[in-house]
Amino acid sequence: MIGVIGCLMTESGQQIKAEMLQALACHNLFPVEQEPPGKLAEYPALYYAIQMALDTKSPVLYVHTKGAGNPIPFIPPIPGRKSIPDFMPLGATLRDWQPTVRKMWYHEFTSSKLNEYITAVSTDLPMVACPFTGKGKATWMNGFIMNYRAAQELYKIFKYTDNRYWYEVMFNDCHKVNVKGLISNTINYPMDDSRFEMYKEIWKFFNPV
């Protein structure tokens, strides 16, 4: 399968790029590099992924160097609300969150699990398959596989925006596109307490070694 990796070329980003190229070597990978501070966010790599799907009429995997810009996730302080740290396994720190998300990607997008994603997008309907989604069709953690028909629909509304979070919820603006979560379809947008289940599921991939 064709895979597009958005690469922020910080020092850590280059290391993550090398990690991802090795971990996802079963795919025909095309890195799309961006110099720091990465003002274009996910726009260049996603644009390339759309074009690859349109040109080849084939499904395309999209991922990015998660954690290259900030290894510690931004967590808005909401009094009385749980967040990512509340579900950390023993021995984990917040710096382990982004690498753990990437390990989740590697599990989902390689080996036998990959076949489930390929089956999900093997349809004439516009279809996206990702680990987590919900009523708002967000591709949480923003690693996904889209088929040719989904790329056609996304192309119609795709844009550059300085709101980098839009790229995680952009399929909500594609009314004909179906988004399927292979781990969960119940992580809703705007994020409600269902996100706790996502945090728990992702932390299962934590490996302290």
C-alpha positions as CSV (number, residue, x, y, z in Angstrom):
1,M,0.0,0.0,0.0
2,I,1.1,3.6,-0.6
3,G,1.9,5.5,2.6
4,V,2.5,9.2,3.1
5,I,4.4,10.3,6.2
6,G,4.3,14.0,7.1
7,C,7.7,14.8,8.5
8,L,8.6,17.8,10.6
9,M,12.4,18.0,10.3
10,T,13.4,18.9,13.8
11,E,16.2,16.8,15.3
12,S,13.6,14.6,17.0
13,G,11.5,14.6,13.8
14,Q,14.3,13.1,11.8
15,Q,14.7,10.4,14.4
16,I,11.0,9.7,14.4
17,K,11.0,9.6,10.6
18,A,13.6,6.9,10.6
19,E,11.7,5.0,13.2
20,M,8.5,5.2,11.2
21,L,10.1,4.2,7.9
22,Q,11.4,1.1,9.6
23,A,8.2,0.2,11.5
24,L,6.0,0.7,8.4
25,A,8.4,-0.8,5.9
26,C,5.7,-3.1,4.6
27,H,4.2,0.0,2.8
28,N,5.5,1.9,-0.2
29,L,6.3,5.1,1.8
30,F,6.6,8.7,0.6
31,P,7.9,11.1,3.2
32,V,6.8,14.7,2.8
33,E,9.3,16.9,4.7
34,Q,8.6,20.3,6.3
35,E,11.1,22.5,8.0
36,P,10.5,23.7,11.6
37,P,8.5,25.3,13.0
38,G,6.1,23.6,10.6
39,K,3.7,26.5,10.0
40,L,1.8,24.5,7.4
41,A,1.0,21.8,9.9
42,E,-0.4,18.7,8.2
43,Y,-1.4,20.5,5.0
44,P,1.5,19.5,2.7
45,A,1.5,15.8,3.6
46,L,-2.3,15.5,3.5
47,Y,-2.4,17.3,0.2
48,Y,0.1,14.8,-1.2
49,A,-1.8,11.9,0.2
50,I,-5.0,13.1,-1.5
51,Q,-3.1,13.5,-4.8
52,M,-1.6,10.0,-4.5
53,A,-5.0,8.4,-4.0
54,L,-6.5,10.3,-6.9
55,D,-3.6,9.6,-9.3
56,T,-3.4,5.8,-8.4
57,K,-7.1,5.3,-7.7
58,S,-5.8,3.3,-4.7
59,P,-6.1,3.5,-0.9
60,V,-3.5,5.6,0.8
61,L,-2.2,5.4,4.4
62,Y,-1.5,8.8,6.1
63,V,0.5,9.2,9.2
64,H,2.9,11.9,10.5
65,T,5.9,12.3,12.9
66,K,3.7,12.6,15.9
67,G,5.7,14.2,18.8
68,A,8.3,15.9,16.5
69,G,7.0,19.4,17.4
70,N,6.2,18.8,21.0
71,P,6.9,15.5,22.8
72,I,4.6,16.4,25.6
73,P,0.9,16.7,24.6
74,F,-0.9,20.0,25.3
75,I,-3.6,19.3,27.9
76,P,-5.9,22.2,28.5
77,P,-6.4,22.7,32.3
78,I,-10.1,21.9,33.0
79,P,-10.8,21.8,36.7
80,G,-12.3,18.5,37.8
81,R,-11.9,16.8,34.4
82,K,-9.7,13.8,33.8
83,S,-7.1,13.8,31.0
84,I,-4.2,11.7,29.5
85,P,-2.1,11.6,32.7
86,D,-4.9,10.0,34.8
87,F,-4.7,6.8,32.7
88,M,-0.9,6.4,32.5
89,P,0.3,2.9,33.3
90,L,3.0,2.3,35.9
91,G,6.4,3.6,34.7
92,A,5.0,5.9,32.1
93,T,5.4,9.7,31.8
94,L,3.8,12.2,29.5
95,R,6.8,12.0,27.3
96,D,5.8,8.4,26.5
97,W,2.4,9.5,25.1
98,Q,3.5,10.3,21.6
99,P,5.7,7.3,21.1
100,T,2.9,5.1,22.5
101,V,0.5,6.6,19.9
102,R,3.0,5.7,17.2
103,K,3.2,2.1,18.5
104,M,-0.5,1.9,18.3
105,W,-0.2,3.0,14.6
106,Y,2.4,0.3,13.9
107,H,0.1,-2.3,15.4
108,E,-2.9,-1.2,13.5
109,F,-1.3,-0.5,10.1
110,T,0.9,-3.6,9.8
111,S,0.7,-7.4,10.0
112,S,-2.7,-9.1,10.2
113,K,-4.5,-6.0,11.6
114,L,-3.7,-4.2,8.3
115,N,-6.0,-6.6,6.5
116,E,-9.0,-5.3,8.5
117,Y,-8.3,-1.8,7.3
118,I,-7.9,-2.8,3.7
119,T,-11.2,-4.7,3.9
120,A,-12.9,-1.7,5.4
121,V,-11.9,0.6,2.6
122,S,-12.4,-1.9,-0.2
123,T,-15.6,-0.5,-1.4
124,D,-17.0,1.9,-4.1
125,L,-18.3,4.1,-1.3
126,P,-16.1,7.0,0.1
127,M,-14.5,5.3,3.1
128,V,-11.9,6.1,5.7
129,A,-10.6,3.6,8.2
130,C,-8.8,4.7,11.4
131,P,-8.2,3.4,14.9
132,F,-10.6,5.8,16.7
133,T,-13.6,7.9,15.5
134,G,-17.1,8.8,16.5
135,K,-20.2,10.8,15.6
136,G,-18.1,13.7,14.3
137,K,-16.0,11.6,12.0
138,A,-12.8,12.8,13.6
139,T,-9.7,10.6,12.9
140,W,-8.4,10.8,16.4
141,M,-4.6,10.9,16.6
142,N,-4.9,11.4,12.8
143,G,-3.5,8.2,11.3
144,F,-5.8,6.7,8.7
145,I,-6.3,4.9,5.4
146,M,-8.6,6.5,2.8
147,N,-9.8,5.0,-0.4
148,Y,-10.0,6.7,-3.8
149,R,-13.6,7.8,-3.4
150,A,-12.9,9.4,0.0
151,A,-10.0,11.3,-1.5
152,Q,-12.3,12.6,-4.2
153,E,-14.6,14.0,-1.6
154,L,-11.9,15.4,0.6
155,Y,-10.3,17.2,-2.4
156,K,-13.5,19.2,-2.7
157,I,-13.2,20.8,0.7
158,F,-9.5,20.5,1.5
159,K,-7.8,23.8,2.5
160,Y,-5.0,25.4,4.3
161,T,-5.8,26.7,7.8
162,D,-3.8,27.8,10.7
163,N,-6.2,25.8,12.9
164,R,-4.1,22.6,12.9
165,Y,-6.9,20.7,14.7
166,W,-9.1,21.0,11.6
167,Y,-7.1,18.3,9.9
168,E,-8.2,15.9,12.5
169,V,-11.9,16.7,12.0
170,M,-11.9,17.6,8.3
171,F,-14.0,14.5,7.3
172,N,-16.9,16.1,9.3
173,D,-17.1,18.5,6.3
174,C,-17.3,15.6,3.8
175,H,-20.9,14.5,4.1
176,K,-20.5,11.6,1.7
177,V,-17.5,10.1,3.4
178,N,-17.9,7.3,6.0
179,V,-15.3,7.0,8.7
180,K,-14.9,3.7,10.5
181,G,-12.9,3.1,13.7
182,L,-11.3,-0.3,13.9
183,I,-10.6,0.0,17.7
184,S,-13.6,2.3,18.5
185,N,-16.4,4.1,16.8
186,T,-17.7,5.8,19.9
187,I,-15.1,8.6,20.6
188,N,-17.2,11.6,19.9
189,Y,-16.6,15.1,18.7
190,P,-16.6,17.5,20.5
191,M,-14.7,15.2,22.8
192,D,-16.9,14.1,25.7
193,D,-16.0,11.5,28.4
194,S,-15.7,8.8,25.7
195,R,-12.2,10.1,25.2
196,F,-11.3,8.3,28.5
197,E,-11.8,5.0,26.7
198,M,-9.5,6.1,23.9
199,Y,-6.8,7.1,26.4
200,K,-7.1,3.7,28.1
201,E,-6.8,1.8,24.8
202,I,-3.8,3.8,23.6
203,W,-1.9,3.3,26.9
204,K,-2.2,-0.4,26.4
205,F,0.5,-0.1,23.7
206,F,2.9,1.4,26.2
207,N,6.1,-0.6,26.4
208,P,8.7,0.7,28.9
209,V,11.6,-1.1,27.2
